[in-house]
Amino acid sequence: MPSKFLIPKESHSTLDDVKQVADPVKLQFFFLFGALFLAVFLGSVDIAIGGPALDQIATELGDQVLLPWFGAAYTISEGVIPIMFCGSLSDIFGSKAVFLVSFLLFEIGSVVCGFATSMPMMIAGRAISGLGGSAILPLACTLVSQVAPEGTSAKYIAILGGAFGLGTIMGTLFGGILTSLWSWRLCFLINVPLAIYVFGSVFVAKSTLCHWTQ
């Protein structure tokens, strides 16, 4: 496996030369890792954040008979699609590109839910969110394994796992607070500003940081 940090290989390189190359790369790595951490956190929060708002959603949108599909649509799309996203498409287009597409789908689904005017529209938004959200954690782990310093991948992947667990726990709390103090729609729209940072950080990640398409 090639070195993750671009250290000059010329024999006459000095220690200062090494630092000048390594330090910016380290900064890029931690900036990118922070974005991936936030992406995993947002994806896991979304799993449970809508739970406390179900009564208000059903009251406002009607069609309460369809309410069970609020969770089912997310679970089905989350469980069926990851094999294709994390496997075949990543091999063809690269992990970075597939991560960006999946995260964009996740956010599109959140926006659809936030502006839903009917229960079928809400269910469609949850299905889209599940479709994109299913690939966030595995692809984030893949990207970290490609950019982390030698021998540290497991540590950073474990941190991403912690982000997922934390988000799952906090999702219900956030959903209850937002629904009680403001509106259930914020449960789905509040992550959009943070998502812009995540998408931009991954999108502009320098190709010199690692071989993204490998």
Summary of the structure (lengths in Angstrom):
residues: 214
radius of gyration: 19.5
end to end distance: 10.6
largest distance: 73.1
contacts: 704
relative contact order: 0.20
helix: 77%
strand: 0%
